[in-house]
Structure formats: structure tokens, C-alpha cells
């Protein structure tokens, strides 16, 4: 795919020109960094011009990711799922017919009394596969896609530097994950309010809190899930630096997610469960109890942070030291 095709596919008209201003073109690959042209520097200064260049790169990456048709379709899918799940539960009946334990069953039991719980049901359902796929596509394409399109070396000619470029890409992945999670919560809340009663929220522990507090807890749950997806984004970014094929990177991320989920459900391997990347994803049910089980939440957040730091460091080490020929 040519550079022009890539720009058109993203739907972000002018992204290429924004990243590579006409005045800076020339030299290697037809591009000379503006700072090197004007100052002879390497782009590491902290001048207002350098800040402007950094913000331009961030804005360009945001437009490229959020306006790409494929990613817009992914966000549209996150809108459809809450609607489908809400209608299906309304038609089928919110109470499960059989017995069972676990947060999933508890969520279904609460749905009949308050539509707010549709958001929790949808988040726990989509966390199994859909949200990881959304994040995997964006993260896997972040570096490998640039290399595959043949635009990575030209992008590195801009005075952003490899570290700054990688930081911008990770920031955009995190923002995309937060956007997808927020869409799921918002649409689920709207659908739940339309299909089920809304009022004081009965928590999983049996106590009842005002609707305002229930919505606040939903906000915390949304942020927790977004943190989990941000950690997955760091893993995806690291994988993306290892290949020039975005499809391969996306597939590798999803294989890792599925493997982690399968291993986490094998009783004989319970000892390694807490160290798996997906183990703490559903621990947000602790927020829906009184008192809140902060121990589980902190362990989950610590796990997300460790994975983000480890794989982010690996991505940085790989990206800043590897020869870029694509």
C-alpha cells in the first residue's frame, strides 16, 4: 500500500502533510527534519517549536488512528454490542433459570431491578474477547503497520525522536482503549435505562446505594477496565516492534490473550493465575460491593502497571535500537 493509499484509508486528510511539512522535505527519503534545517540539532531541544512539533505529532497520530475506517468500524461494533445484549436480556428475562455462582450470574440477577447493571454485564461480557480485539488491532498496527506501509523511516525523519514517537503511539493506544470502554459503558447505561427500571442501585453485597453513587461506581469500573486494556496495549506495542506485519502482531496479541484466559481457568495451574495478564480483568466486581475490596483492586492495578512498565520498556529498548529499513 502506498503512502497516499494509507492516508486515504485513515480518513484523515492531510495527515501526511501535517507530519511532514512541505518545507521540510528533501534529503533522506525526500525529508529533512525542520529542527535540523533551522538549527542543525537533533530535535531534542525544549523550545516552543519542539513542543509544537510534539503536539503536531500527537494530533496527527490521533487523527490517523481515530479516523481510520477500520478503527471507526471497531468503535461502531462496541456501540452495537450493548444494544444487542440489552434487547436479548429484556426479551429472554434478566434472571438466569439455573443456579450458578460468580460475578456474571450476580450481575444478571441485579439487572431486573436496575438498568445500570447492564453496563457491568456488557463490560464483563466484552472483556472476554471484543475489547481485547479492539485494543489488539490498534496496538498491533501501531509500529508494524507503519513498517508494513513503508512509512516508518520517513516518520522517524521528523524531529520527534524514537522515544517521543513511541510515547505518542502508546498514548494514542491508551486513549483509544479508554474511548472504546467509555462507549460501552455509556451506550449500555442508555440502553439499560430505556429497557429496565432505574433507581437506587443494589450492590452485589446486598446493600443499596443512591443512583448517583451507583453511577460513580460505574465510572470507577470503566476506568479500571480501561487500565486493563492499557496494559494490553503496552503488550501489543511491544509485539508490534518485533515485526513488519500488522496482522501477525494482532494475531500474536490475541493468541496471548486467549492462552492466558484458558490457563487461568485450569485448576491445576491456579498457582500461576495471579501472574497472568488477564487474571485481574474481572476484579472490578469488587467496586460493586460494600465495603469495596480494595485488596483485589490494588493487586489488579499493580498487575496492569507491571505489565505496562515491563512491555513498555521492552518496546522502547527494541524500537530505539533496531535498524529501521521500512
C-alpha positions in Angstrom: 0.0 0.0 0.0 1.4 3.4 -0.9 1.7 6.4 1.3 -1.1 8.1 -0.4 -3.3 5.0 0.0 -2.5 4.8 3.6 -3.6 8.4 4.2 -6.8 7.9 2.3 -7.5 4.7 4.2 -7.2 6.6 7.5 -9.8 9.1 6.5 -7.5 11.8 8.0 -7.0 14.0 5.0 -3.7 15.9 5.2 -2.1 13.7 7.9 0.9 13.0 5.8 1.4 16.7 5.0 0.9 17.5 8.7 3.6 15.1 9.8 5.9 16.1 7.0 5.5 19.8 6.1 6.4 20.6 2.5 9.2 23.0 3.6 11.0 20.1 5.4 11.0 17.7 2.5 14.3 16.8 0.9 17.4 14.8 1.8 16.9 11.2 3.0 13.7 9.9 1.6 12.9 13.5 0.5 12.6 14.7 4.1 14.8 16.8 6.3 13.7 17.5 9.9 12.7 21.2 10.4 14.9 21.5 13.5 17.9 20.2 11.7 17.3 22.6 8.8 16.9 25.6 11.1 19.2 24.7 14.0 21.3 21.8 12.9 20.1 20.0 16.1 18.7 16.6 16.6 15.2 17.7 17.7 15.9 17.1 21.4 15.5 20.7 22.5 12.7 22.0 24.7 12.0 25.1 22.6 8.4 26.2 21.9 9.0 24.9 18.4 9.8 21.5 19.7 6.7 21.4 21.8 4.6 22.4 18.8 6.2 19.6 16.8 5.4 17.1 19.6 1.8 18.3 19.7 1.5 18.2 15.9 2.7 14.6 16.0 0.2 13.7 18.7 -2.6 15.3 16.9 -1.6 13.6 13.6 -1.5 10.2 15.3 -4.9 10.8 17.0 -6.5 11.7 13.6 -4.8 8.8 11.9 -6.0 6.2 14.4 -9.5 7.5 15.2 -10.4 8.4 11.6 -9.2 5.2 10.0 -12.2 3.4 8.7 -11.2 0.1 10.2 -10.9 1.6 13.7 -14.2 3.5 13.3 -15.8 0.2 12.5 -14.4 -1.3 15.7 -15.9 1.6 17.7 -19.2 1.1 15.9 -19.1 -2.6 17.0 -18.7 -1.5 20.6 -21.9 0.5 20.2 -23.9 -2.4 18.7 -23.0 -5.0 21.3 -24.6 -3.2 24.3 -27.8 -2.7 22.3 -27.9 -6.4 21.3 -27.2 -7.7 24.7 -29.7 -5.4 26.3 -32.5 -6.3 23.9 -31.7 -10.1 24.3 -31.8 -9.9 28.1 -35.0 -7.9 28.0 -36.7 -10.5 25.7 -35.3 -13.6 27.4 -35.7 -12.4 31.0 -33.0 -11.0 33.2 -32.9 -13.8 35.8 -30.9 -16.9 34.9 -33.1 -20.0 35.0 -30.5 -22.2 36.6 -28.2 -21.9 39.6 -24.6 -20.8 39.5 -22.0 -18.6 41.2 -19.7 -15.9 40.2 -20.0 -12.2 39.4 -21.6 -12.8 36.0 -24.6 -14.6 37.5 -24.8 -11.9 40.2 -24.9 -9.2 37.5 -27.8 -10.9 35.7 -29.7 -11.2 39.0 -29.4 -7.5 39.6 -30.4 -6.4 36.1 -34.2 -6.8 36.7 -34.1 -4.3 39.5 -31.8 -1.7 37.9 -30.8 -1.0 34.3 -27.4 0.4 35.5 -26.3 -3.2 35.8 -26.5 -3.7 32.0 -23.2 -1.7 31.8 -21.5 -4.1 34.2 -22.9 -7.1 32.3 -21.7 -5.7 29.0 -18.3 -4.8 30.2 -17.7 -8.3 31.7 -19.0 -9.9 28.5 -17.0 -7.9 26.1 -13.8 -8.2 28.2 -13.7 -11.9 27.2 -12.9 -11.1 23.5 -14.3 -8.0 21.9 -12.5 -5.2 23.8 -9.1 -7.1 23.6 -9.6 -7.4 19.8 -10.3 -3.7 19.6 -7.1 -2.9 21.5 -5.1 -5.6 19.7 -5.9 -4.1 16.3 -4.8 -0.6 17.2 -1.7 -1.7 19.2 -0.6 -4.3 16.8 -0.8 -1.9 13.9 0.9 1.0 15.7 4.5 0.2 14.7 4.2 -2.9 12.5 1.6 -1.1 10.4 4.0 1.9 9.8 6.7 -0.6 8.8 4.4 -2.5 6.5 3.2 0.6 4.8 6.8 1.7 4.3 6.3 5.0 6.2 8.2 4.3 9.4 11.6 5.5 8.3 10.1 8.7 6.9 8.2 9.2 10.2 11.4 8.9 12.1 12.9 11.6 10.0 10.6 14.1 11.7 12.3 15.6 14.7 10.2 13.8 17.2 12.8 11.1 18.0 12.1 7.4 18.5 11.3 7.7 22.2 8.9 10.5 21.7 7.3 8.7 18.8 6.8 5.6 20.8 5.4 7.5 23.7 2.9 9.2 21.4 1.8 5.9 19.9 1.3 4.4 23.4 -0.7 7.5 24.5 -3.0 7.1 21.5 -3.5 3.4 22.2 -4.5 4.2 25.8 -6.9 7.0 24.6 -8.4 4.6 22.1 -8.9 1.9 24.7 -10.4 4.5 27.1 -12.7 5.7 24.3 -13.9 2.2 23.5 -14.5 1.3 27.1 -16.4 4.6 27.7 -18.6 4.0 24.7 -19.5 0.5 26.0 -20.4 2.0 29.4 -22.3 5.0 28.1 -24.3 3.1 25.5 -25.1 0.3 28.0 -26.3 2.8 30.5 -28.6 4.5 28.0 -30.0 1.1 26.8 -30.4 -0.1 30.3 -32.3 3.0 31.3 -34.6 2.5 28.3 -35.3 -1.2 28.9 -35.2 -1.6 32.6 -36.1 0.3 35.8 -33.5 2.8 37.0 -33.2 3.9 40.6 -31.1 3.2 43.8 -28.5 0.5 43.0 -28.5 -2.7 45.0 -24.9 -3.9 45.1 -23.6 -7.4 44.8 -23.1 -7.5 48.6 -26.9 -6.8 49.1 -26.7 -3.2 50.3 -28.4 -0.3 48.4 -26.7 2.9 47.4 -28.2 6.0 45.7 -28.3 6.2 42.0 -25.6 8.9 41.9 -23.2 6.7 43.9 -24.0 3.8 41.6 -23.1 5.9 38.6 -19.9 6.9 40.3 -19.0 3.3 40.9 -19.7 2.7 37.2 -17.2 5.4 36.3 -14.6 3.7 38.5 -15.3 0.4 36.9 -14.9 2.0 33.4 -11.5 3.4 34.4 -10.4 0.1 35.8 -11.3 -1.8 32.6 -9.6 1.0 30.6 -6.5 0.4 32.7 -6.6 -3.3 32.0 -6.8 -2.5 28.2 -4.0 0.0 28.5 -1.8 -2.8 29.9 -2.8 -5.0 27.0 -2.0 -2.0 24.7 1.6 -2.0 26.1 2.0 -5.7 25.4 0.6 -5.1 21.9 3.0 -2.2 21.3 5.9 -4.4 22.3 4.8 -7.2 19.9 4.3 -4.6 17.2 8.0 -3.6 17.3 9.0 -7.2 16.6 7.5 -7.5 13.1 6.7 -5.6 10.0 3.4 -7.4 9.6 0.4 -5.9 11.5 -1.8 -8.9 11.0 0.9 -11.1 12.6 1.2 -8.8 15.5 -2.6 -8.6 16.1 -2.8 -12.4 15.9 0.0 -12.8 18.4 -1.7 -10.5 20.9 -4.9 -12.4 20.6 -3.2 -15.7 21.0 -1.6 -14.4 24.1 -5.0 -13.2 25.5 -6.8 -16.5 24.7 -3.9 -18.6 26.1 -3.9 -16.5 29.3 -7.7 -16.9 29.7 -7.6 -20.6 29.1 -4.7 -21.2 31.5 -6.3 -19.0 34.2 -9.3 -21.4 34.1 -7.3 -24.6 34.6 -7.5 -25.6 38.3 -4.1 -27.4 38.1 -2.4 -24.1 37.1 -4.1 -21.9 39.7 -0.7 -21.1 41.2 0.4 -19.0 38.2 -3.1 -17.5 37.7 -2.4 -14.2 39.6 0.6 -13.5 37.3 -1.3 -13.8 34.0 -2.2 -10.6 32.2 -6.0 -11.4 32.1 -6.4 -12.7 35.7 -7.4 -9.4 37.3 -9.6 -8.1 34.5 -12.9 -9.0 36.1 -11.9 -7.9 39.6 -13.9 -4.7 39.1 -16.8 -6.6 40.7 -15.1 -5.6 44.0 -16.2 -2.0 43.3 -19.8 -3.2 43.4 -19.6 -4.4 47.0 -19.8 -2.7 50.3 -17.2 -2.3 51.6 -15.1 -2.2 48.5 -12.5 -4.9 48.3 -9.5 -2.6 47.8 -7.1 -5.5 48.1 -8.2 -7.1 44.8 -8.4 -3.8 43.1 -4.9 -2.7 44.1 -3.5 -6.1 43.1 -5.2 -5.7 39.7 -3.9 -2.2 39.2 -0.4 -3.3 40.3 -0.6 -6.1 37.7 -1.6 -3.7 35.0 1.2 -1.3 35.9 3.8 -4.0 36.0 2.8 -5.3 32.6 2.7 -1.8 31.2 6.2 -0.9 32.5 7.8 -4.2 31.5 6.4 -4.4 28.0 6.7 -0.6 27.5 10.4 -0.9 28.4 10.9 -3.8 26.1 9.2 -1.8 23.3 11.4 1.2 24.0 14.6 -0.9 24.0 13.6 -2.7 20.8 12.4 0.4 18.9 15.3 2.7 19.9 18.0 0.1 19.0 16.7 -1.7 15.9 17.6 -0.7 12.4 14.6 0.7 10.6 14.6 0.0 6.8 10.8 0.2 6.2 
